[in-house]
Amino acid sequence: MRAVRDILAEGMRRERYGLIRPLWADADDDSREEVRRRADHLMRILSDYGVQLVRTGEPAPIAAPTSPTIVANQIYAQPDTMREVRAEAGKFSIVTVKGGDATVEQTFSLNDVMLNAGLVLTGDPVAKTIKDLGKQLAAAVEIFRLNAAGLGGGK
């Protein structure tokens, strides 16, 4: 049975970078140990608040995000402006929030993203005509990284 610190370390790495190679099981021990030390630190911090991590057995079902905002980041060189990826009405939206006012930049489904990604991968010149395609693809990466694909309804 794996140690809680090892499971936490793998989870911390996946939260930060997504599912990347080398996979945790394939990484060298020095790479894993660096993340394990961070996990130890986080466990000490949690312990200071009376929280202890204990392995209970089988993995729980994957939890979906509880907010329509999947991720929010400050826009470069604009301290009062955020860009959010949200799940709304069965689709996903990229929203700019400036001074509390939200503006939807684009709305898409994951099917739209997959079709557009195919255009990029095949070098189809149509891909260059899709406004803010890079933002859409970056948003899709965050949606999958944060396990929120189910919030968009799939179509």
matplotlib code that plots the C-alpha trace (Angstrom):
import matplotlib.pyplot as plt

x = [0.0, 1.3, 2.1, -0.2, 2.7, 3.4, -0.2, -0.4, 2.9, 1.6, -1.7, 0.2, 2.3, -0.7, -2.6, 0.2, 1.2, -1.7, -1.1, 2.5, 5.3, 7.1, 4.2, 4.7, 5.4, 8.0, 9.8, 13.1, 13.3, 15.1, 12.3, 9.6, 11.5, 11.4, 7.6, 7.3, 9.1, 6.5, 3.8, 5.4, 5.3, 1.7, 0.8, 2.6, 0.6, -2.7, -1.8, -1.4, -5.1, -6.1, -6.4, -4.8, -4.7, -5.5, -5.9, -9.3, -9.1, -10.5, -10.4, -13.5, -15.4, -13.8, -15.3, -16.4, -15.8, -18.6, -18.5, -19.2, -15.8, -13.3, -10.2, -9.5, -6.2, -5.1, -4.5, -0.9, -0.1, -3.7, -4.0, -7.7, -8.7, -9.2, -9.9, -12.1, -13.1, -16.7, -19.2, -22.5, -25.7, -24.1, -21.1, -17.9, -17.2, -14.1, -15.0, -13.1, -13.9, -12.8, -13.8, -16.6, -18.1, -18.0, -17.8, -18.1, -15.3, -16.4, -18.5, -17.8, -18.4, -15.7, -16.8, -16.0, -12.6, -11.9, -12.8, -10.7, -7.7, -8.0, -7.7, -4.5, -3.0, -3.6, -2.3, -5.6, -5.4, -9.0, -7.5, -5.7, -9.1, -10.7, -10.6, -8.8, -8.3, -5.3, -7.4, -10.0, -7.4, -5.7, -9.1, -9.7, -6.4, -7.5, -11.0, -9.4, -6.6, -9.1, -11.4, -14.3, -15.2, -18.5, -19.7, -20.0, -22.6, -20.3, -22.0]
y = [0.0, 3.4, 6.0, 9.0, 11.4, 9.7, 9.9, 13.5, 14.3, 12.7, 14.6, 17.9, 17.3, 16.5, 19.5, 21.8, 20.4, 18.1, 14.6, 14.8, 12.5, 10.9, 9.6, 9.4, 5.7, 6.2, 9.3, 8.8, 8.8, 12.1, 13.9, 12.2, 13.0, 16.8, 16.7, 14.4, 17.1, 19.6, 17.1, 16.7, 20.5, 20.7, 17.9, 19.8, 22.9, 21.0, 19.4, 22.9, 23.4, 20.1, 18.3, 14.9, 12.9, 9.3, 6.7, 5.1, 2.5, 2.7, 5.9, 8.1, 9.1, 12.0, 15.3, 17.9, 21.6, 23.2, 26.6, 27.7, 29.3, 26.7, 28.8, 32.6, 34.3, 37.9, 39.3, 40.2, 43.9, 44.6, 44.3, 45.1, 42.5, 38.8, 36.1, 33.3, 30.0, 29.2, 26.4, 28.0, 26.6, 23.4, 25.0, 26.8, 30.5, 32.6, 35.7, 38.9, 40.5, 44.1, 46.2, 43.7, 43.8, 40.5, 40.3, 37.0, 36.7, 33.4, 30.4, 26.9, 23.2, 20.6, 19.2, 22.6, 22.5, 19.0, 20.0, 23.2, 21.3, 18.9, 21.9, 23.0, 19.5, 19.0, 22.4, 23.5, 27.2, 27.7, 27.4, 30.7, 32.4, 31.4, 34.3, 33.7, 30.0, 29.9, 31.1, 28.4, 25.7, 26.9, 27.0, 23.4, 22.4, 23.9, 22.3, 18.9, 19.5, 20.5, 17.6, 19.9, 18.5, 17.1, 20.6, 21.6, 19.1, 17.5, 18.9]
z = [0.0, -1.0, 1.7, 2.0, 1.4, -1.9, -3.0, -1.9, -3.8, -7.0, -6.6, -6.1, -9.1, -11.2, -9.9, -10.9, -14.3, -15.3, -16.4, -17.8, -18.7, -17.2, -15.3, -11.5, -11.6, -14.3, -12.8, -11.1, -7.3, -7.1, -9.0, -6.9, -3.6, -4.4, -4.6, -1.6, 0.5, -0.6, 0.3, 3.8, 4.2, 3.2, 5.6, 8.4, 7.5, 7.5, 10.8, 12.3, 11.5, 12.9, 9.6, 9.1, 5.8, 6.3, 3.6, 3.8, 1.1, -2.4, -4.4, -4.1, -7.3, -9.0, -7.7, -10.1, -9.5, -7.4, -9.0, -12.6, -12.6, -13.5, -13.5, -13.1, -14.0, -13.9, -17.4, -18.0, -17.2, -16.3, -12.5, -12.4, -15.1, -14.8, -17.5, -16.4, -17.9, -16.9, -17.4, -18.4, -20.0, -21.1, -22.7, -21.7, -21.9, -21.7, -19.7, -19.1, -15.7, -15.4, -12.4, -11.6, -15.2, -17.0, -20.8, -22.6, -25.2, -26.6, -25.9, -27.1, -26.6, -26.2, -29.6, -31.1, -29.5, -30.8, -34.3, -34.1, -32.6, -35.6, -37.9, -36.2, -36.2, -39.9, -40.8, -42.3, -43.1, -41.8, -38.3, -38.8, -39.4, -36.1, -33.7, -30.4, -31.1, -28.9, -25.9, -26.7, -26.8, -23.6, -21.9, -23.0, -21.5, -18.1, -18.4, -18.7, -16.3, -13.6, -14.4, -15.4, -18.8, -17.5, -16.6, -20.3, -21.2, -23.8, -27.0]

ax = plt.figure().add_subplot(projection="3d")
ax.plot(x, y, z, "-o")
ax.set_aspect("equal")
plt.show()
